[in-house]
Amino acid sequence: MSSSREQLVVLLYEHLLANLRRAAIQIERKDIEGRWKSLERASDIVFELLSSLDMEAGGELASRLAALYGYFISEISAVGRTLDVGRLESLTTLVSTLHKSWSQAAAAQAAAASSQVPA
């Protein structure tokens, strides 16, 4: 509850990545039920990220993220139908890149906030 908004986004990305990676393993193992649950959780996380966007304050960046999240949802759905691990790995790489960017932004925000605290 004491996490910043940026830190919460980083956590969502971490859970998204964990579910995508788990789904890849489950596809390889032919674990139908597990794969379905992991992809469903991944979709739920992307919808949560999408719903958390502030389109007014976020401007063009929020709009671009919304389009990217729409792409993520489309890809997750396609992987669920095709079981294309290569496609899933490409999506995971893209999400990992965004996770890294959000992590850096959250760290910078935390550093800026701690430097403004009076001693």
C-alpha positions in Angstrom: 0.0 0.0 0.0 2.9 2.4 0.5 4.3 1.8 -3.0 4.2 4.6 -5.5 2.1 4.4 -8.7 5.3 3.8 -10.7 6.4 0.9 -8.3 3.0 -0.7 -8.7 3.3 -0.6 -12.5 6.7 -2.3 -12.2 5.1 -5.0 -10.0 2.4 -5.5 -12.6 5.0 -5.9 -15.3 6.9 -8.4 -13.1 3.7 -10.5 -12.7 3.0 -10.2 -16.4 6.5 -11.5 -17.3 6.2 -14.3 -14.8 2.9 -15.5 -16.4 4.2 -15.2 -19.9 7.3 -17.2 -19.1 5.2 -19.8 -17.2 2.9 -20.1 -20.2 5.8 -20.8 -22.5 6.9 -23.6 -20.3 3.4 -24.9 -20.0 3.0 -24.9 -23.8 6.2 -26.9 -24.1 4.9 -29.4 -21.5 1.5 -29.5 -23.1 -0.1 -28.4 -19.9 -3.3 -27.1 -21.4 -5.0 -26.0 -18.1 -1.9 -24.4 -16.8 -1.2 -22.5 -20.0 -4.8 -21.3 -20.1 -4.6 -20.0 -16.6 -1.2 -18.3 -17.1 -2.4 -16.6 -20.3 -5.6 -15.5 -18.7 -3.7 -14.0 -15.8 -1.4 -12.2 -18.3 -4.4 -10.8 -20.1 -6.0 -9.6 -16.8 -2.7 -7.8 -15.9 -2.6 -6.1 -19.3 -6.2 -5.0 -18.9 -5.3 -3.6 -15.4 -2.4 -1.7 -17.0 -4.7 -0.4 -19.7 -7.4 0.7 -17.2 -4.8 2.5 -15.0 -3.8 4.8 -17.9 -4.7 8.5 -17.4 -5.5 9.5 -20.9 -5.9 13.2 -20.0 -2.7 13.6 -18.0 -0.7 11.1 -20.0 -1.4 12.6 -23.4 0.4 11.0 -26.4 2.4 8.6 -24.1 -0.8 7.2 -22.6 -2.3 6.9 -26.1 0.7 5.0 -27.3 0.7 2.7 -24.3 -3.0 2.0 -24.8 -2.3 0.9 -28.4 0.7 -1.2 -27.2 -1.5 -2.9 -24.5 -4.1 -3.6 -27.2 -1.3 -5.3 -29.1 -0.3 -7.3 -26.1 -3.8 -8.5 -25.6 -4.1 -9.5 -29.2 -0.8 -11.4 -29.1 -1.7 -13.2 -25.8 -5.0 -14.3 -27.4 -3.2 -15.4 -30.6 -0.7 -17.5 -28.6 -3.6 -19.1 -26.7 -5.0 -20.2 -30.1 -1.8 -21.1 -31.9 0.5 -22.2 -29.1 3.2 -20.3 -31.0 6.1 -20.2 -28.4 8.2 -18.0 -30.8 5.4 -15.4 -30.8 5.2 -15.6 -27.0 9.0 -15.2 -26.7 8.8 -12.0 -28.9 6.0 -10.7 -26.7 8.0 -11.5 -23.6 11.0 -9.6 -24.9 8.9 -6.6 -25.6 7.3 -6.6 -22.2 10.8 -7.1 -20.6 12.0 -4.0 -22.3 9.1 -2.0 -21.0 9.6 -3.5 -17.5 13.2 -2.3 -17.6 12.1 1.2 -18.6 9.4 1.4 -15.9 11.9 0.1 -13.3 14.4 2.9 -14.2 11.6 5.5 -14.1 10.4 4.3 -10.7 13.9 4.3 -9.4 14.5 7.9 -10.7 11.1 9.0 -9.2 12.0 7.4 -5.8 15.4 9.1 -5.8 13.9 12.4 -6.7 11.3 12.1 -3.9 13.9 11.1 -1.3 16.1 14.0 -2.2 13.2 16.4 -1.6 12.6 15.2 1.9 13.8 17.7 4.4 16.5 16.5 6.9 
